[in-house]
Amino acid sequence: SSGINAEYGVHMAFVARLLSSRASHLYQLQRCFSASADIPGMMEKFKPLITDRMVHDTGVSAVLKLSDTEWTLDLRDDGTIKNGADETADIVLDMNNETFLKLVDGSTTTAAAYMSGQLKLEGNIMQAMKLSGLFKSMQGAIKDAS
């Protein structure tokens, strides 16, 4: 019986470590981008991530409709992130700020958010998937900032 208890203790210690590491990451994310989610501040940090290569590889322009703001991610022509919705965008990703933060911190994917109904899409799902490279770069920028 003591062997089972020891194994249980090791297992619980692992779970506690995992939860505290996850909580620490989420705390850092919230600290960088407060609960009100400084989306404009995040977008400023993300602008330099859009490289000519990313534009060439992605070739998609998307509007992000978030809880209280809209942004255009132009990975088709200009390679920019700008406030407001560009009517000529290829796709529209409609989600709340919390879902956007989950995409950016890596705790969900475009496909998972879409399948669970947290992300509504106007346009081609394959084009939306092409944005995953940008979201991965955003994850790196957040980790560097924390």
C-alpha positions as CSV (number, residue, x, y, z in Angstrom):
1,S,0.0,0.0,0.0
2,S,2.9,2.4,0.7
3,G,4.1,1.9,-2.9
4,I,0.7,3.0,-4.2
5,N,0.7,6.1,-1.9
6,A,4.2,7.0,-3.0
7,E,3.2,6.6,-6.7
8,Y,0.1,8.7,-6.0
9,G,2.3,11.4,-4.3
10,V,4.6,11.6,-7.3
11,H,1.7,11.8,-9.6
12,M,0.0,14.6,-7.6
13,A,3.4,16.5,-7.4
14,F,3.6,16.3,-11.2
15,V,0.0,17.5,-11.6
16,A,0.6,20.4,-9.2
17,R,3.8,21.4,-11.1
18,L,2.0,21.3,-14.4
19,L,-0.9,23.4,-13.1
20,S,1.4,25.9,-11.4
21,S,3.5,26.2,-14.6
22,R,0.4,26.7,-16.7
23,A,-1.0,29.2,-14.2
24,S,2.4,31.1,-14.2
25,H,2.2,31.3,-18.0
26,L,-1.3,32.5,-17.9
27,Y,-0.4,35.0,-15.2
28,Q,2.4,36.4,-17.3
29,L,0.1,36.6,-20.3
30,Q,-2.5,38.5,-18.2
31,R,0.2,40.7,-16.7
32,C,1.5,41.6,-20.2
33,F,-2.0,42.1,-21.6
34,S,-4.3,43.0,-18.7
35,A,-7.7,41.5,-18.2
36,S,-9.1,44.3,-20.4
37,A,-6.8,42.9,-23.0
38,D,-4.7,45.7,-24.5
39,I,-5.4,44.5,-28.0
40,P,-4.0,47.7,-29.6
41,G,-0.7,47.3,-27.6
42,M,-0.5,43.6,-28.7
43,M,-1.1,44.5,-32.4
44,E,1.8,47.1,-32.2
45,K,4.1,44.3,-30.8
46,F,2.9,42.0,-33.6
47,K,3.4,44.3,-36.5
48,P,7.2,43.6,-36.9
49,L,6.4,39.9,-37.1
50,I,5.0,40.2,-40.6
51,T,7.9,39.5,-42.9
52,D,8.0,39.5,-46.7
53,R,8.4,35.8,-46.5
54,M,5.3,35.4,-44.4
55,V,3.3,37.5,-46.9
56,H,4.7,35.4,-49.7
57,D,3.9,32.1,-48.0
58,T,0.4,33.1,-46.6
59,G,-1.1,35.4,-49.3
60,V,-4.3,36.0,-47.2
61,S,-5.9,39.2,-45.9
62,A,-8.1,38.7,-42.9
63,V,-10.3,40.8,-40.7
64,L,-10.3,40.0,-37.0
65,K,-13.6,41.0,-35.4
66,L,-12.9,40.9,-31.7
67,S,-15.1,41.8,-28.7
68,D,-14.8,45.5,-29.1
69,T,-12.4,46.2,-32.0
70,E,-11.7,45.1,-35.6
71,W,-8.3,44.6,-37.1
72,T,-7.1,43.9,-40.6
73,L,-4.2,41.4,-40.9
74,D,-2.9,42.0,-44.5
75,L,-0.6,39.1,-45.4
76,R,-1.6,39.4,-49.0
77,D,-0.5,42.8,-50.2
78,D,1.0,45.3,-47.7
79,G,2.2,43.0,-44.9
80,T,0.5,45.2,-42.3
81,I,-1.7,45.0,-39.2
82,K,-4.1,48.0,-39.0
83,N,-7.1,49.0,-36.9
84,G,-10.4,48.7,-38.7
85,A,-12.0,46.3,-41.1
86,D,-10.8,46.2,-44.7
87,E,-13.8,45.4,-46.9
88,T,-11.5,43.7,-49.5
89,A,-10.2,41.1,-47.0
90,D,-10.4,37.4,-48.1
91,I,-11.7,36.1,-44.8
92,V,-13.3,37.4,-41.6
93,L,-12.5,35.7,-38.2
94,D,-15.1,36.6,-35.6
95,M,-14.2,35.8,-32.0
96,N,-14.1,37.4,-28.6
97,N,-10.9,38.7,-27.0
98,E,-10.5,35.6,-24.8
99,T,-10.5,33.3,-27.8
100,F,-8.0,35.6,-29.6
101,L,-5.7,35.5,-26.5
102,K,-6.0,31.6,-26.5
103,L,-5.0,31.6,-30.2
104,V,-2.0,33.8,-29.4
105,D,-0.9,32.0,-26.3
106,G,-1.1,28.6,-28.0
107,S,-3.8,27.1,-25.8
108,T,-6.1,26.7,-28.8
109,T,-5.7,26.5,-32.6
110,T,-7.7,28.1,-35.4
111,A,-9.2,24.7,-36.2
112,A,-10.1,23.9,-32.6
113,A,-11.7,27.3,-32.0
114,Y,-13.7,27.0,-35.2
115,M,-14.9,23.5,-34.5
116,S,-16.0,24.5,-30.9
117,G,-17.9,27.5,-32.2
118,Q,-15.6,30.0,-30.4
119,L,-14.5,31.3,-33.8
120,K,-16.9,32.2,-36.6
121,L,-15.5,32.3,-40.1
122,E,-16.6,34.1,-43.2
123,G,-14.6,32.7,-46.1
124,N,-12.5,29.7,-46.9
125,I,-11.3,27.6,-43.9
126,M,-8.1,26.7,-45.7
127,Q,-7.2,30.4,-45.9
128,A,-7.9,30.8,-42.2
129,M,-5.5,27.9,-41.5
130,K,-2.7,29.7,-43.3
131,L,-2.8,32.3,-40.5
132,S,-1.5,29.7,-38.0
133,G,2.1,30.7,-38.8
134,L,1.3,34.3,-37.8
135,F,-0.4,33.1,-34.6
136,K,2.7,30.9,-33.8
137,S,5.0,34.0,-34.2
138,M,2.6,35.9,-31.9
139,Q,3.1,33.2,-29.3
140,G,6.9,33.8,-29.5
141,A,6.5,37.6,-29.2
142,I,4.4,37.1,-26.0
143,K,6.9,34.7,-24.5
144,D,9.8,37.2,-25.2
145,A,7.8,40.0,-23.6
146,S,7.1,38.1,-20.4
